[in-house]
Structure formats: structure tokens, C-alpha cells
Amino acid sequence: MKKPQSAKTFYKIYGILAVVTLVLAILSIAIGASRIHPFDVCKVLFYSLLGGDYKELVDAGQLMVIIQLRIPRILMALLTGINLAVTGAIYQALFKNDMADPFMLGISSGASLGAGIGFMLGGFSPLYAFLGALVANILVNTLAGTKGKTSTIRLLLSGLAINYFFSAILSLIRTYSDNKNLTLFAWGMGSLSGASYPRVLLLSLLTFPILCCFFFYRKELNLLLMGEDAAKAMGVDVLKLRKVFLILSSLLIATTVSFTGTIGFVGLIIPHMVRLLFGANYRKTLPITGLLGMIFVLCCDNLSRALLGSSEIPIGIITSLFGAPYFMYLIYKERKRSML
């Protein structure tokens, strides 16, 4: 596919993806164990936005499902998709590596462990998750060596070791969590079923300022893709920028993970596909990455709710079924490149 270059073309792409996201979000509200006609969903949304009385439009049970369960879930899916995809793009720029993303590098596992500890202690789990993500970031930076060129093999092995270590501790916590075990186990595999309006509001208050900060530094991200030496030559304080980005991305991932559990591979698949289709210019492609992340998570959540009818498959399993083969393809591609 020929990579579009003009700003006008990109604005068209933004518009198309925004419409697709909106339509898919409305359809997603209708999907679930309790089937609701999309037209009824549209009526409720339309009258509620206008401040009209929508209580007589649909059955009371369906109205409760739409307002109390489906809408916060879909909003959480949208926030999760944009956070994971954009953060994956940030990590791939920071490490100058196509295979870097919060899940593969163990950052999500660190956040999950922190949130699990917070869950067991009855504390504010996003704070514990943030501390866990920061510890994981420090470990991966230390083990992989971010000064100069970072070895792909060393980076992946570091992430794998951190993943296994933190996952083992989290499994131990689950084992001794008594009556909370099933809840913690389901959350650990990734789920949007715990979405609520307060959680959506809290995540939104973090998401939009941090994403705006990432977009503000899109020029510096492009320079980082060229390498640390090139970025320094252009006046970028690489060390300071990396610290700021890692702290902000840790905060974003930690809060998302504390509400949804571990949902892997979104930050790996989406940024890589965007680069293949639209190029690596973050000044133009960062919004596309976010929109496609939202669409991907919505589709995966719809599959998780629709495949088994009355029961639900954890969304982390669905994203892994897509992500693991794609990751194997990237490894194969890297192997062929190293043989040239």
C-alpha cells in the first residue's frame, strides 16, 4: 500500500476511523448475553444527550443494561485501546525496537503485581500498580541497557524474565487470597466487566493530559526513532525525555491495568501495523495509532462476549490469540533480516 503523504489525506483517514469507532461503539453496546437492538441503543443515546426522557423508549431491564453496564464498559474499552496502543508506540520509539511494548517488556506484569498487592491489602490499587510498573521499568532499563543501541534479544529476554518473575509472585498471591481468589484470577486474565463510571472518569482524567503530552513531543519521538546520537545532535535531552515518558507511560499503563487486568499485545500489533501502512512519522500517525487501538480492543471485547453466548471469555485471551502469532511473525522477520 502506498503511504499517504499529504495532510489532507491524513485528515480523511482520521475522519473515517473516528466514524468507524463511533459506529462500532454503538454496535458494541448492543452485543452481549442480553441482546439489544442497535436502534434501541441509538434512541437511548440520542434522547439522553438531548436531556429528554428516554425511560419509556425501551424495556426497564434493557435500559439498566445499557446505562449501568454496557456504556461504562465500552468507554473503558475505548480508553484501554488508545492507552495501550499509544504507549506501545512510545516504547517502540524509546527503545528503537519494533518488538517493544508494555506487555512484552514486563511493564504490564509489574503493574498487575502492584495492583494485585493493592487489591489484597485493600488499598488504592492504581497507586500500587504505578509503583509496580516503575519497578519493572527500572529493571528492564537496567537489564537491557538503554544507553546506545539496545539489543533486541537482550530486550526480549529481560522482558520475558520480568514477566515470569512478577507473574509467579502474582500467582502466589492468588493462591493465598482465599475468597478473593476467583475475582483476582478473572481480573488477571484481562476483563472489562468491572468497568464503572467512577473508574472511567478517573482513567479519563489521566488519559487525555498524558496523551496530549505525548503528542506535544511527537517531533522528539521521530528523532528518537533515528537513534539517540541523532536526537542529541538535534538538541534533544534524551535522558530527561526518556525519564518523563517512562513515568507518564507507567502511570497510564498502571491505572489501565488496575481496572482491566493484563490485556497483552495491543501495544505491539497496532503501532507496527500503523508504521507498515502509513509510515513512521509520529506527527501524523500517532492519532491513527490511538483510533486503531480503540477499534481493536472493541472488536476483541465483542468477540469475548459473543463467542460463548451466556458466558464471557477474558479479553486478554482474545488479544493473545491475535498477538502471539503476530509476535512470531515479527521474530521470523527479524531472523530473516539478521541473515542478510
Residue frames relative to the residue before (quaternion, step in Angstrom):
aa qw qx qy qz dx dy dz
M 1.0000 0.0000 0.0000 0.0000 0.00 0.00 0.00
K 0.4372 -0.7012 0.5001 0.2590 3.54 -0.89 0.96
K 0.4132 -0.7282 0.4959 0.2304 3.57 -0.81 1.01
P 0.3754 -0.7335 0.5170 0.2320 3.59 -0.69 1.05
Q 0.2519 -0.8060 0.5255 0.1033 3.56 -0.99 0.88
S 0.6823 0.5193 -0.3067 0.4133 3.59 0.94 -0.82
A 0.5812 -0.5892 0.4403 0.3481 3.54 -1.18 0.66
K 0.6103 0.5702 -0.3466 0.4270 3.58 1.07 -0.76
T 0.6455 0.5226 -0.3136 0.4603 3.56 1.00 -0.83
F 0.6662 0.4981 -0.3034 0.4648 3.55 0.96 -0.84
Y 0.6204 0.5323 -0.3491 0.4583 3.60 1.02 -0.70
K 0.6215 0.5252 -0.3344 0.4754 3.59 1.07 -0.69
I 0.6448 0.5143 -0.3170 0.4682 3.56 0.99 -0.85
Y 0.6266 0.5305 -0.3352 0.4622 3.60 0.97 -0.84
G 0.6755 0.5072 -0.2952 0.4465 3.57 0.89 -0.95
I 0.6620 0.5080 -0.3071 0.4576 3.58 0.91 -0.92
L 0.6861 0.4788 -0.2881 0.4657 3.57 0.88 -0.94
A 0.6221 0.5362 -0.3450 0.4544 3.60 1.06 -0.68
V 0.6526 0.4996 -0.3069 0.4799 3.60 1.00 -0.85
V 0.6407 0.5202 -0.3220 0.4640 3.59 0.95 -0.86
T 0.6469 0.5218 -0.3146 0.4585 3.58 0.98 -0.86
L 0.6670 0.5059 -0.3010 0.4568 3.59 0.93 -0.90
V 0.6676 0.4945 -0.2994 0.4692 3.59 0.89 -0.95
L 0.6675 0.5015 -0.2997 0.4617 3.57 0.93 -0.91
A 0.6231 0.5387 -0.3402 0.4536 3.59 1.05 -0.73
I 0.6540 0.5034 -0.3110 0.4714 3.60 0.97 -0.84
L 0.6602 0.4931 -0.3032 0.4785 3.58 0.97 -0.86
S 0.6346 0.5496 -0.3309 0.4309 3.58 1.04 -0.75
I 0.6001 0.5573 -0.3595 0.4473 3.59 1.12 -0.62
A 0.6786 0.5035 -0.2839 0.4532 3.57 1.12 -0.67
I 0.6463 0.5413 -0.3118 0.4382 3.62 1.22 -0.44
G 0.4679 0.6631 -0.5042 0.2952 3.54 -1.05 0.79
A 0.7478 -0.3670 0.2774 0.4787 3.56 -1.30 -0.13
S 0.7212 0.3011 -0.1906 0.5941 3.56 1.14 -0.72
R 0.2495 -0.8029 0.5266 0.1255 3.57 -0.25 1.27
I 0.0580 -0.7850 0.6167 -0.0101 3.55 -0.92 1.00
H 0.4731 -0.6774 0.4753 0.3024 3.58 -0.88 0.87
P 0.5407 -0.6460 0.4264 0.3293 3.63 -0.87 0.89
F 0.6061 0.5591 -0.3601 0.4364 3.60 1.10 -0.64
D 0.6337 0.5137 -0.3282 0.4762 3.60 1.06 -0.74
V 0.6147 0.5384 -0.3377 0.4672 3.58 1.06 -0.74
C 0.6614 0.5112 -0.3021 0.4582 3.58 0.91 -0.94
K 0.6403 0.5264 -0.3312 0.4509 3.59 0.97 -0.80
V 0.6650 0.5025 -0.3026 0.4623 3.58 0.90 -0.95
L 0.6746 0.4943 -0.2959 0.4616 3.58 0.90 -0.93
F 0.6622 0.5210 -0.3064 0.4429 3.57 0.94 -0.92
Y 0.7161 0.4435 -0.2657 0.4690 3.59 0.79 -0.98
S 0.6382 0.5211 -0.3404 0.4531 3.60 1.05 -0.67
L 0.6433 0.5143 -0.3237 0.4658 3.60 1.05 -0.73
L 0.6983 0.4485 -0.2651 0.4909 3.58 1.09 -0.71
G 0.4966 -0.6734 0.4193 0.3524 3.57 1.28 -0.13
G 0.4593 0.6939 -0.4393 0.3383 3.57 1.24 0.35
D 0.5838 -0.5666 0.4477 0.3711 3.55 -1.35 0.15
Y 0.0626 -0.8282 0.5568 -0.0077 3.57 -0.42 1.26
K 0.4534 0.7323 -0.4312 0.2688 3.61 1.25 -0.05
E 0.6939 0.4526 -0.2798 0.4852 3.57 1.18 -0.46
L 0.5199 0.6805 -0.4037 0.3219 3.58 1.24 -0.12
V 0.8032 0.0894 -0.0211 0.5886 3.57 1.00 -0.81
D 0.7039 -0.4376 0.3536 0.4336 3.52 -1.37 0.15
A 0.5938 -0.6093 0.3949 0.3469 3.59 -1.05 0.80
G 0.6423 0.5237 -0.3196 0.4594 3.57 1.03 -0.77
Q 0.6676 0.4866 -0.2966 0.4792 3.56 0.95 -0.86
L 0.6205 0.5467 -0.3374 0.4497 3.55 1.06 -0.76
M 0.6460 0.5125 -0.3134 0.4710 3.58 0.99 -0.81
V 0.6398 0.5209 -0.3209 0.4651 3.58 1.00 -0.83
I 0.6734 0.5023 -0.2986 0.4530 3.59 0.90 -0.91
I 0.7582 0.4182 -0.2176 0.4505 3.57 0.68 -1.13
Q 0.7870 0.3733 -0.1847 0.4551 3.58 0.75 -1.04
L 0.7877 0.3293 -0.1625 0.4947 3.61 1.03 -0.69
R 0.7686 0.4171 -0.2300 0.4270 3.57 0.56 -1.14
I 0.6802 0.5058 -0.3189 0.4240 3.63 0.76 -0.95
P 0.6866 0.4441 -0.3230 0.4765 3.67 0.76 -0.81
R 0.6144 0.5490 -0.3511 0.4448 3.60 1.07 -0.64
I 0.6778 0.4806 -0.2916 0.4739 3.58 0.91 -0.91
L 0.6319 0.5177 -0.3342 0.4702 3.59 1.00 -0.74
M 0.6440 0.5065 -0.3173 0.4775 3.58 1.03 -0.78
A 0.6272 0.5325 -0.3334 0.4604 3.59 1.04 -0.75
L 0.6474 0.5179 -0.3147 0.4622 3.58 0.98 -0.84
L 0.6780 0.4821 -0.2895 0.4734 3.58 0.90 -0.92
T 0.6407 0.5249 -0.3223 0.4583 3.58 0.99 -0.82
G 0.6645 0.5219 -0.3044 0.4397 3.57 0.92 -0.91
I 0.7027 0.4493 -0.2846 0.4727 3.58 0.81 -0.94
N 0.6463 0.5294 -0.3311 0.4387 3.61 1.00 -0.75
L 0.7004 0.4683 -0.2778 0.4615 3.57 0.82 -0.98
A 0.6775 0.5011 -0.3047 0.4438 3.60 0.91 -0.88
V 0.6969 0.4633 -0.2806 0.4700 3.58 0.82 -0.97
T 0.6413 0.5115 -0.3303 0.4670 3.59 0.98 -0.77
G 0.6105 0.5399 -0.3468 0.4643 3.58 1.07 -0.67
A 0.6449 0.5106 -0.3137 0.4743 3.58 1.01 -0.82
I 0.6314 0.5296 -0.3271 0.4625 3.58 1.05 -0.77
Y 0.6696 0.4961 -0.3025 0.4626 3.59 0.88 -0.89
Q 0.6580 0.5080 -0.3215 0.4534 3.58 0.97 -0.76
A 0.6356 0.4878 -0.3299 0.4992 3.58 1.16 -0.49
L 0.6612 0.5227 -0.3120 0.4384 3.60 0.92 -0.90
F 0.7683 0.3304 -0.1743 0.5197 3.57 0.96 -0.88
K 0.3076 -0.7730 0.4932 0.2541 3.58 1.34 -0.12
N 0.5588 0.5744 -0.3662 0.4729 3.52 0.96 1.00
D 0.4516 -0.7212 0.4635 0.2472 3.58 -0.76 1.08
M 0.7131 0.4680 -0.2562 0.4548 3.60 1.13 -0.55
A 0.5115 0.6449 -0.4259 0.3755 3.59 1.24 0.08
D 0.2588 0.7162 -0.6289 0.1566 3.52 -0.99 0.92
P 0.6883 -0.5217 0.2905 0.4119 3.64 -1.09 0.55
F 0.6581 0.5091 -0.3201 0.4531 3.60 1.03 -0.70
M 0.7040 0.4706 -0.2746 0.4556 3.59 0.81 -0.98
L 0.7132 0.4480 -0.2555 0.4747 3.60 1.09 -0.63
G 0.5724 -0.6357 0.3659 0.3667 3.58 1.25 0.12
I 0.4275 0.7093 -0.4695 0.3060 3.60 1.24 0.04
S 0.6525 0.5073 -0.3084 0.4710 3.58 0.99 -0.84
S 0.6351 0.5238 -0.3279 0.4635 3.58 1.06 -0.76
G 0.6355 0.5199 -0.3250 0.4693 3.57 1.03 -0.78
A 0.6563 0.4964 -0.3022 0.4812 3.56 1.00 -0.85
S 0.6390 0.5268 -0.3240 0.4574 3.60 1.02 -0.80
L 0.6481 0.5103 -0.3169 0.4682 3.56 0.97 -0.85
G 0.6603 0.5035 -0.3098 0.4631 3.57 0.91 -0.88
A 0.6661 0.4931 -0.3024 0.4709 3.57 0.96 -0.87
G 0.6262 0.5364 -0.3334 0.4571 3.59 1.07 -0.75
I 0.6420 0.5046 -0.3181 0.4816 3.57 1.00 -0.80
G 0.6529 0.5083 -0.3062 0.4707 3.58 0.98 -0.85
F 0.6232 0.5497 -0.3241 0.4521 3.55 1.08 -0.80
M 0.6967 0.4719 -0.2694 0.4684 3.57 0.94 -0.94
L 0.7125 0.4479 -0.2581 0.4744 3.59 1.01 -0.76
G 0.4515 -0.7068 0.4379 0.3237 3.55 1.27 -0.21
G 0.4741 0.6795 -0.4320 0.3563 3.57 1.21 0.45
F 0.6755 -0.4447 0.3781 0.4506 3.54 -1.33 -0.26
S 0.3270 -0.8204 0.4323 0.1821 3.57 0.03 1.33
P 0.6164 0.5435 -0.3874 0.4179 3.71 0.92 -0.57
L 0.6242 0.5319 -0.3434 0.4577 3.59 1.08 -0.67
Y 0.6573 0.4886 -0.3013 0.4883 3.58 0.94 -0.88
A 0.6407 0.5257 -0.3236 0.4565 3.57 1.01 -0.79
F 0.6273 0.5357 -0.3295 0.4593 3.59 1.03 -0.77
L 0.6563 0.4986 -0.3095 0.4742 3.58 0.96 -0.86
G 0.6446 0.5184 -0.3165 0.4643 3.59 1.02 -0.78
A 0.6566 0.5039 -0.3071 0.4698 3.57 1.00 -0.82
L 0.6349 0.5246 -0.3289 0.4620 3.58 1.04 -0.76
V 0.6356 0.5170 -0.3269 0.4710 3.60 0.98 -0.83
A 0.6529 0.5093 -0.3121 0.4657 3.60 0.95 -0.86
N 0.6377 0.5290 -0.3227 0.4575 3.59 1.01 -0.81
I 0.6521 0.5115 -0.3113 0.4650 3.56 0.95 -0.89
L 0.6626 0.5149 -0.3035 0.4512 3.57 0.95 -0.88
V 0.6974 0.4657 -0.2932 0.4592 3.59 0.84 -0.92
N 0.6175 0.5284 -0.3417 0.4720 3.59 1.11 -0.63
T 0.6733 0.4987 -0.2912 0.4617 3.56 0.99 -0.86
L 0.7231 0.4539 -0.2526 0.4553 3.57 0.86 -0.97
A 0.7352 0.4267 -0.2439 0.4668 3.59 0.92 -0.89
G 0.3343 -0.7613 0.4983 0.2457 3.59 1.14 -0.50
T 0.0522 -0.8560 0.5143 -0.0041 3.56 0.12 1.28
K 0.5491 0.5877 -0.4255 0.4149 3.58 1.21 -0.02
G 0.7908 0.1570 -0.1544 0.5711 3.55 -0.68 1.06
K 0.7622 -0.3214 0.2639 0.4961 3.56 -1.12 -0.65
T 0.2655 -0.7596 0.5776 0.1371 3.52 -0.98 0.91
S 0.4228 -0.7106 0.5074 0.2425 3.56 -0.78 1.04
T 0.4885 -0.6662 0.4794 0.2962 3.58 -0.88 0.95
I 0.6633 0.5071 -0.3103 0.4546 3.57 0.89 -0.91
R 0.6713 0.4935 -0.2995 0.4649 3.59 0.89 -0.93
L 0.6341 0.5360 -0.3265 0.4518 3.56 1.03 -0.78
L 0.6968 0.4722 -0.2707 0.4671 3.58 0.87 -0.99
L 0.6518 0.5062 -0.3170 0.4674 3.59 0.98 -0.79
S 0.6232 0.5300 -0.3366 0.4664 3.58 1.06 -0.75
G 0.6702 0.4953 -0.2906 0.4702 3.57 0.93 -0.92
L 0.6395 0.5283 -0.3213 0.4568 3.57 1.03 -0.83
A 0.6616 0.5066 -0.3054 0.4608 3.59 0.94 -0.90
I 0.6613 0.4979 -0.3049 0.4710 3.57 0.94 -0.89
N 0.6219 0.5504 -0.3319 0.4475 3.58 1.01 -0.84
Y 0.6966 0.4762 -0.2758 0.4603 3.56 0.80 -1.03
F 0.6650 0.5210 -0.3097 0.4364 3.56 0.90 -0.92
F 0.7157 0.4380 -0.2625 0.4765 3.58 0.78 -1.01
S 0.6301 0.5321 -0.3369 0.4543 3.59 1.05 -0.73
A 0.6271 0.5366 -0.3336 0.4555 3.58 1.07 -0.74
I 0.6595 0.4943 -0.3110 0.4733 3.58 0.96 -0.86
L 0.6487 0.5116 -0.3193 0.4642 3.58 1.01 -0.83
S 0.6280 0.5241 -0.3319 0.4699 3.61 1.04 -0.73
L 0.6256 0.5278 -0.3309 0.4697 3.57 1.06 -0.74
I 0.6370 0.5168 -0.3235 0.4717 3.57 1.01 -0.80
R 0.6397 0.5249 -0.3245 0.4582 3.58 0.98 -0.83
T 0.6348 0.5616 -0.3274 0.4177 3.56 0.98 -0.88
Y 0.7853 0.3003 -0.1456 0.5214 3.58 0.98 -0.83
S 0.4719 0.6999 -0.4273 0.3238 3.57 1.19 0.47
D 0.3930 -0.7611 0.4455 0.2605 3.60 1.33 0.16
N 0.8612 -0.0764 0.0598 0.4990 3.57 -0.79 -1.01
K 0.6301 0.5288 -0.3453 0.4517 3.61 1.21 -0.27
N 0.4187 0.7623 -0.4337 0.2354 3.55 1.27 -0.20
L 0.6899 0.4873 -0.2942 0.4473 3.58 0.81 -1.00
T 0.6483 0.5128 -0.3178 0.4645 3.58 0.97 -0.82
L 0.6797 0.4855 -0.2816 0.4723 3.55 0.92 -0.94
F 0.6361 0.5333 -0.3259 0.4525 3.57 1.06 -0.76
A 0.6700 0.4904 -0.2968 0.4718 3.60 0.90 -0.92
W 0.6436 0.5160 -0.3201 0.4659 3.58 0.99 -0.83
G 0.6500 0.5544 -0.3204 0.4094 3.60 0.96 -0.85
M 0.6863 0.4713 -0.2876 0.4734 3.60 1.11 -0.55
G 0.5767 -0.5999 0.3648 0.4177 3.56 1.28 -0.02
S 0.2571 0.7586 -0.5608 0.2095 3.55 -0.60 1.11
L 0.2854 -0.7529 0.5713 0.1589 3.54 -1.13 0.74
S 0.4178 0.7490 -0.4374 0.2703 3.57 1.31 0.06
G 0.6741 0.5004 -0.3033 0.4507 3.60 1.16 -0.41
A 0.3633 0.7563 -0.4790 0.2580 3.58 1.25 0.20
S 0.0518 0.7697 -0.6343 0.0513 3.53 -1.12 0.77
Y 0.6662 -0.5218 0.3487 0.4028 3.57 -1.22 0.37
P 0.6432 0.5018 -0.3546 0.4569 3.67 0.91 -0.68
R 0.6587 0.4977 -0.3150 0.4680 3.60 0.97 -0.78
V 0.6324 0.5211 -0.3259 0.4716 3.57 1.01 -0.79
L 0.6534 0.5151 -0.3122 0.4586 3.57 0.96 -0.86
L 0.6632 0.5031 -0.3084 0.4603 3.59 0.89 -0.91
L 0.6774 0.4826 -0.2958 0.4699 3.57 0.90 -0.91
S 0.6282 0.5372 -0.3342 0.4529 3.59 1.05 -0.72
L 0.6552 0.5264 -0.3114 0.4435 3.58 0.98 -0.86
L 0.6762 0.4424 -0.2845 0.5158 3.58 1.21 -0.46
T 0.6545 0.5741 -0.3172 0.3761 3.55 0.92 -0.97
F 0.7467 0.4575 -0.2649 0.4036 3.57 0.56 -1.11
P 0.6611 0.4714 -0.3428 0.4725 3.68 0.86 -0.67
I 0.6694 0.4974 -0.3124 0.4549 3.61 0.94 -0.84
L 0.6558 0.4963 -0.3193 0.4708 3.59 0.95 -0.79
C 0.6179 0.5295 -0.3413 0.4705 3.59 1.06 -0.69
C 0.6290 0.5252 -0.3241 0.4727 3.57 1.07 -0.75
F 0.6388 0.5150 -0.3221 0.4721 3.59 0.95 -0.83
F 0.6864 0.4828 -0.2898 0.4601 3.57 0.89 -0.94
F 0.6006 0.5683 -0.3529 0.4380 3.59 1.10 -0.67
Y 0.7495 0.3588 -0.1873 0.5238 3.58 1.08 -0.76
R 0.2555 0.8049 -0.5043 0.1804 3.60 1.15 0.53
K 0.6097 0.5458 -0.3564 0.4510 3.61 1.08 -0.61
E 0.6605 0.4973 -0.2994 0.4762 3.58 0.98 -0.86
L 0.6114 0.5448 -0.3482 0.4562 3.59 1.08 -0.67
N 0.6295 0.5241 -0.3286 0.4702 3.58 1.04 -0.75
L 0.6577 0.5044 -0.3090 0.4665 3.57 0.99 -0.80
L 0.6249 0.5363 -0.3369 0.4565 3.59 1.06 -0.72
L 0.6079 0.5569 -0.3505 0.4444 3.58 1.10 -0.63
M 0.6542 0.5057 -0.3033 0.4736 3.58 1.21 -0.51
G 0.6412 -0.5032 0.3282 0.4773 3.57 1.29 -0.24
E 0.6297 -0.5713 0.3775 0.3669 3.55 -1.19 0.60
D 0.6435 0.5385 -0.3337 0.4297 3.60 0.94 -0.85
A 0.6664 0.4935 -0.3013 0.4707 3.57 0.95 -0.88
A 0.6477 0.5184 -0.3187 0.4586 3.58 1.00 -0.81
K 0.6547 0.5046 -0.3101 0.4697 3.58 0.97 -0.85
A 0.6400 0.5365 -0.3207 0.4469 3.56 1.02 -0.80
M 0.6990 0.4364 -0.2576 0.5046 3.57 1.18 -0.59
G 0.6398 -0.5867 0.3055 0.3914 3.58 1.26 0.33
V 0.4692 0.6703 -0.4529 0.3542 3.61 1.20 0.31
D 0.3222 -0.7101 0.5927 0.2016 3.56 -0.93 0.95
V 0.2428 -0.8391 0.4695 0.1288 3.56 0.23 1.34
L 0.6684 0.5162 -0.3127 0.4347 3.58 0.84 -0.95
K 0.6747 0.4872 -0.2905 0.4722 3.57 0.90 -0.93
L 0.6591 0.5143 -0.3075 0.4544 3.56 0.95 -0.92
R 0.6461 0.5202 -0.3245 0.4545 3.58 0.96 -0.84
K 0.6497 0.5172 -0.3239 0.4533 3.59 0.93 -0.86
V 0.6618 0.5041 -0.3082 0.4615 3.58 0.91 -0.92
F 0.6827 0.4924 -0.2907 0.4549 3.59 0.87 -0.95
L 0.6665 0.5008 -0.3129 0.4551 3.59 0.95 -0.82
I 0.6420 0.5067 -0.3284 0.4726 3.60 1.03 -0.73
L 0.6871 0.4782 -0.2894 0.4643 3.59 0.86 -0.94
S 0.6701 0.4836 -0.3067 0.4723 3.59 0.93 -0.85
S 0.6141 0.5378 -0.3471 0.4617 3.61 1.07 -0.69
L 0.6464 0.5190 -0.3117 0.4644 3.57 0.99 -0.86
L 0.6736 0.5004 -0.2901 0.4601 3.57 0.96 -0.92
I 0.6817 0.4754 -0.2855 0.4772 3.58 0.88 -0.96
A 0.6491 0.5414 -0.3257 0.4237 3.59 0.92 -0.90
T 0.6840 0.4756 -0.2957 0.4674 3.58 0.85 -0.92
T 0.6392 0.5210 -0.3242 0.4635 3.57 0.99 -0.81
V 0.6873 0.4874 -0.2825 0.4585 3.59 0.84 -1.00
S 0.6413 0.5380 -0.3391 0.4294 3.60 0.96 -0.78
F 0.7127 0.4214 -0.2548 0.4996 3.61 1.17 -0.50
T 0.8053 0.3069 -0.1303 0.4902 3.60 1.04 -0.74
G 0.4574 -0.6368 0.4894 0.3819 3.59 1.16 -0.39
T 0.6843 -0.4873 0.3533 0.4116 3.55 -1.31 -0.15
I 0.0084 0.7653 -0.6414 0.0534 3.56 -0.67 1.19
G 0.1471 -0.8726 0.4642 0.0388 3.53 -0.10 1.32
F 0.8187 0.3687 -0.2504 0.3620 3.48 -1.52 0.20
V 0.4717 0.6649 -0.4662 0.3436 3.64 1.17 -0.14
G 0.7109 0.4554 -0.2530 0.4724 3.58 0.93 -0.91
L 0.6204 0.5105 -0.3463 0.4842 3.57 1.27 -0.10
I 0.7217 0.4699 -0.2546 0.4400 3.56 0.75 -1.10
I 0.7347 0.4823 -0.2721 0.3918 3.56 0.58 -1.17
P 0.6904 0.4561 -0.3225 0.4597 3.68 0.69 -0.87
H 0.6433 0.5255 -0.3308 0.4478 3.58 1.01 -0.75
M 0.6547 0.4999 -0.3098 0.4749 3.59 0.97 -0.82
V 0.6349 0.5321 -0.3317 0.4514 3.58 1.00 -0.80
R 0.6512 0.5043 -0.3194 0.4687 3.58 0.97 -0.81
L 0.6513 0.5185 -0.3214 0.4513 3.60 0.98 -0.79
L 0.7529 0.4173 -0.2119 0.4626 3.57 0.95 -0.89
F 0.8370 0.2181 -0.0542 0.4989 3.56 0.91 -0.93
G 0.6022 -0.5681 0.3687 0.4227 3.59 1.22 -0.03
A 0.5557 -0.6555 0.4342 0.2701 3.54 -1.35 0.21
N 0.4354 0.7006 -0.4623 0.3253 3.60 1.23 0.27
Y 0.3031 -0.7961 0.4970 0.1653 3.58 -0.22 1.27
R 0.5500 0.6139 -0.4034 0.3973 3.59 1.15 -0.43
K 0.7651 0.3260 -0.1764 0.5265 3.58 1.15 -0.60
T 0.7658 0.4301 -0.2057 0.4315 3.58 0.97 -0.80
L 0.4955 0.6675 -0.4456 0.3321 3.63 1.16 -0.23
P 0.6512 0.4841 -0.3418 0.4741 3.68 0.92 -0.69
I 0.6213 0.5328 -0.3453 0.4591 3.61 1.05 -0.72
T 0.6202 0.5481 -0.3335 0.4515 3.56 1.01 -0.81
G 0.6760 0.4965 -0.2926 0.4592 3.57 0.91 -0.90
L 0.6733 0.4966 -0.2985 0.4594 3.58 0.91 -0.91
L 0.6721 0.4772 -0.3026 0.4785 3.60 0.92 -0.84
G 0.5927 0.5558 -0.3622 0.4567 3.59 1.12 -0.60
M 0.6516 0.5042 -0.3114 0.4735 3.59 0.96 -0.84
I 0.6585 0.5095 -0.3094 0.4594 3.59 0.91 -0.91
F 0.6634 0.5200 -0.3071 0.4418 3.59 0.92 -0.92
V 0.6868 0.4671 -0.2922 0.4741 3.61 0.86 -0.92
L 0.6134 0.5345 -0.3498 0.4645 3.61 1.03 -0.69
C 0.6630 0.5002 -0.3082 0.4639 3.59 0.90 -0.89
C 0.6639 0.4985 -0.3042 0.4671 3.58 0.93 -0.87
D 0.6501 0.5050 -0.3196 0.4692 3.59 0.99 -0.77
N 0.6231 0.5304 -0.3382 0.4648 3.59 1.03 -0.72
L 0.6476 0.5014 -0.3156 0.4791 3.58 1.00 -0.82
S 0.6493 0.5336 -0.3257 0.4331 3.59 0.94 -0.84
R 0.7231 0.4245 -0.2433 0.4876 3.59 1.10 -0.66
A 0.7347 0.4640 -0.2310 0.4377 3.59 1.11 -0.65
L 0.6098 0.6227 -0.3620 0.3308 3.60 1.02 -0.72
L 0.7992 0.2783 -0.1373 0.5147 3.60 0.94 -0.84
G 0.5443 -0.6570 0.3883 0.3484 3.57 1.21 0.30
S 0.8620 0.0477 -0.0057 0.5047 3.57 -0.41 -1.22
S 0.7248 0.3749 -0.2402 0.5257 3.62 1.13 -0.54
E 0.3679 -0.7433 0.5302 0.1758 3.55 -1.31 0.31
I 0.3149 -0.7188 0.5888 0.1935 3.55 -1.00 0.87
P 0.5079 -0.6333 0.4689 0.3482 3.66 -0.86 0.80
I 0.5087 -0.6837 0.4315 0.2958 3.56 -0.82 0.99
G 0.5735 0.5974 -0.3782 0.4137 3.59 1.14 -0.52
I 0.6165 0.5292 -0.3392 0.4741 3.57 1.15 -0.61
I 0.6528 0.5182 -0.3157 0.4535 3.59 0.94 -0.86
T 0.6875 0.4701 -0.3009 0.4646 3.60 0.83 -0.91
S 0.6336 0.5258 -0.3337 0.4590 3.59 1.09 -0.64
L 0.6166 0.5470 -0.3480 0.4467 3.60 1.06 -0.67
F 0.6770 0.4300 -0.2808 0.5272 3.57 1.16 -0.57
G 0.7252 0.5016 -0.2523 0.3986 3.55 0.86 -1.00
A 0.6425 0.5527 -0.3407 0.4070 3.59 0.92 -0.84
P 0.6713 0.4631 -0.3230 0.4802 3.67 0.83 -0.78
Y 0.6391 0.5215 -0.3332 0.4566 3.58 1.03 -0.74
F 0.6304 0.5240 -0.3262 0.4708 3.56 1.07 -0.74
M 0.6346 0.5170 -0.3270 0.4722 3.59 1.03 -0.76
Y 0.6198 0.5333 -0.3368 0.4670 3.57 1.09 -0.71
L 0.6537 0.5079 -0.3181 0.4621 3.59 0.98 -0.81
I 0.6325 0.5197 -0.3315 0.4690 3.59 1.02 -0.76
Y 0.6498 0.5105 -0.3105 0.4698 3.57 0.99 -0.86
K 0.6461 0.5153 -0.3125 0.4683 3.57 1.01 -0.83
E 0.6517 0.5048 -0.3099 0.4737 3.59 1.00 -0.81
R 0.6301 0.5358 -0.3262 0.4577 3.58 1.06 -0.73
K 0.6601 0.4970 -0.3081 0.4715 3.58 0.94 -0.85
R 0.6428 0.5273 -0.3224 0.4525 3.56 1.03 -0.81
S 0.6778 0.4965 -0.2959 0.4545 3.60 0.97 -0.84
M 0.6485 0.5237 -0.3187 0.4513 3.59 1.20 -0.44
L 0.5685 0.6125 -0.3832 0.3935 3.58 1.23 -0.30
